[in-house]
Amino acid sequence: MIKNGDVLKFLGKVLLWMPVTFALWYFLVPGINYITASIADYILPLIADHAIKAVESSAREVNIITQFDDRSFPIRIMNFSYSFPFFLAMVLASPDTYLGKLKKYAISLIPLFLVALWGVVFSAFGILAFQSTPEIAQQLHTTPTIRLIISLGFQLGKLIIPPLTPIILWLYLYRDYAHQLVPKLLKS
């Protein structure tokens, strides 16, 4: 039987793991950046070929190359990929075998990369729609509704989705343990 102190013990373990996982993430960001940029290089020109020519990866930034005189702008991947170390800290703090933890983290890489991709896509559209020259903004033909969707997508991708995704993934993958930690909350 798990007691109330066990929730605090788990949260303490997560907090202790976070400096380690964030340090690891800092050094692995170029790999995360490369994979995210490769996927974005396929998706962005496909859905916005009138505005985006290509996507390139540098060490810590995704560079968006536009159709407008080959102008480019950087997007920092770290703004959208902090769910990787946050989820890893939660997994490492959970009771499971090392192989079980590795499997669960590996399974979660796809949704974690999708979170980073969401941020890059909406950040690129946001920069084009709101921070580019008036001539470029006019050529995009964005309506007020489209600008609202871009703004909402960017805010979700930077502030809401990255911290919530690790929690939701952890609750799903460790649902039995989560149920033991807070049985009243997860009672069905």
C-alpha positions in Angstrom: 0.0 0.0 0.0 1.4 3.4 -1.0 1.1 6.2 1.4 0.8 10.0 0.8 4.5 10.4 1.4 5.2 8.2 -1.6 3.9 10.9 -3.9 6.4 13.4 -2.5 9.1 10.8 -2.6 8.4 10.2 -6.3 8.3 14.0 -7.0 11.6 14.3 -5.2 13.2 11.6 -7.3 11.9 13.4 -10.5 13.5 16.7 -9.3 16.8 14.9 -8.5 16.9 13.4 -12.0 16.0 16.6 -13.8 19.5 18.2 -13.7 21.0 15.0 -15.0 18.4 14.6 -17.8 18.5 18.2 -18.8 22.3 18.1 -19.0 22.1 15.0 -21.2 19.4 16.7 -23.3 21.7 19.8 -23.8 24.3 17.6 -25.4 21.8 15.6 -27.4 19.9 18.6 -28.8 21.9 18.6 -32.1 20.5 15.1 -32.8 17.0 16.1 -31.8 17.4 19.1 -34.0 18.6 17.1 -37.0 15.7 14.7 -36.8 13.1 17.4 -36.3 14.6 19.5 -39.2 14.6 16.5 -41.5 10.9 15.9 -40.9 10.1 19.6 -41.1 12.0 19.8 -44.4 9.5 17.3 -45.8 6.4 18.8 -44.2 6.8 22.6 -44.4 7.5 22.8 -48.1 4.7 20.4 -48.8 2.1 22.5 -47.0 3.6 25.9 -47.7 5.5 25.6 -50.9 4.6 29.2 -51.8 6.5 30.5 -48.8 9.0 27.9 -47.6 11.7 26.5 -49.8 13.7 24.3 -47.4 14.5 23.5 -43.8 18.1 23.0 -42.7 19.7 21.9 -39.4 22.5 23.6 -37.6 23.8 22.6 -34.2 21.0 24.0 -32.1 18.7 25.7 -34.6 16.4 24.8 -37.4 16.9 27.2 -40.3 13.9 28.0 -42.4 14.7 29.1 -46.0 11.9 31.0 -47.6 10.9 31.5 -51.2 11.3 35.3 -50.7 14.8 36.0 -52.0 16.1 32.9 -50.2 15.8 34.8 -46.9 16.2 32.5 -43.9 15.5 32.6 -40.2 16.5 30.4 -37.3 14.2 28.6 -34.8 15.7 27.4 -31.6 14.7 23.7 -31.1 15.3 23.9 -27.4 12.2 26.0 -27.0 10.1 23.1 -28.1 12.0 20.0 -27.1 12.2 20.2 -23.3 9.7 17.5 -23.0 12.5 14.9 -23.8 14.4 15.4 -20.5 11.3 16.1 -18.5 9.8 12.7 -19.5 13.1 10.9 -19.0 13.3 12.2 -15.4 9.8 10.9 -14.8 10.7 7.5 -16.3 13.9 7.2 -14.3 12.1 8.1 -11.1 9.5 5.4 -11.7 9.7 1.8 -10.3 10.6 -0.4 -13.3 13.5 -2.4 -14.6 16.1 -0.7 -16.7 14.9 -2.5 -19.8 11.3 -1.5 -19.0 12.4 2.1 -18.7 14.3 2.0 -21.9 11.4 0.4 -23.8 9.0 3.0 -22.5 11.2 5.9 -23.3 11.9 4.5 -26.8 8.2 4.1 -27.4 7.6 7.7 -26.4 10.2 9.2 -28.8 7.6 9.4 -31.6 5.2 11.6 -29.7 8.1 13.7 -28.2 9.4 14.4 -31.7 5.9 15.3 -32.8 5.8 17.9 -30.0 9.1 19.4 -31.2 7.9 19.3 -34.8 4.6 21.1 -33.9 6.6 23.9 -32.3 8.9 24.3 -35.3 6.0 24.3 -37.8 3.9 26.9 -35.9 7.0 29.0 -35.1 7.9 29.1 -38.8 4.4 30.2 -39.7 4.3 32.7 -36.9 7.5 34.3 -38.0 6.3 34.5 -41.6 2.9 35.9 -40.6 3.8 38.3 -37.8 7.5 39.1 -37.9 8.3 39.3 -41.6 8.2 42.4 -43.8 4.7 43.7 -44.9 5.4 42.6 -48.4 6.0 39.0 -47.4 3.0 39.0 -45.0 0.8 40.4 -47.9 2.1 37.6 -50.3 1.0 35.0 -47.7 -2.6 36.0 -48.0 -3.4 35.0 -44.4 -6.8 35.8 -43.1 -7.5 36.9 -39.5 -8.7 33.3 -38.8 -5.5 31.8 -40.1 -3.4 34.3 -38.1 -5.4 33.3 -35.0 -4.8 29.6 -35.6 -1.1 30.3 -36.1 -0.9 32.3 -32.9 -2.8 29.6 -31.0 -0.7 26.8 -32.4 2.5 28.6 -31.5 1.4 29.3 -28.0 0.3 25.7 -27.5 3.5 24.4 -29.0 5.7 26.4 -26.7 3.9 26.7 -23.5 1.2 23.9 -23.2 2.1 20.8 -25.2 5.7 20.3 -24.2 5.1 20.1 -20.4 1.8 18.3 -20.7 2.9 15.5 -23.1 5.4 14.0 -20.7 2.8 13.9 -17.9 0.2 12.3 -20.2 2.7 9.8 -21.6 3.9 8.9 -18.1 0.3 8.5 -16.8 -0.5 6.2 -19.7 2.7 4.1 -19.5 2.8 3.9 -15.7 -0.9 3.9 -15.1 -0.8 1.1 -12.5 1.9 2.9 -10.5 0.0 6.2 -10.9 -3.2 4.6 -9.7 -1.4 3.4 -6.6 0.0 6.9 -6.0 -3.3 8.6 -6.3 -6.1 6.1 -6.2 -8.9 8.6 -5.7 -7.8 10.7 -8.6 -7.7 7.8 -11.1 -10.6 5.9 -9.8 -12.8 4.6 -12.6 
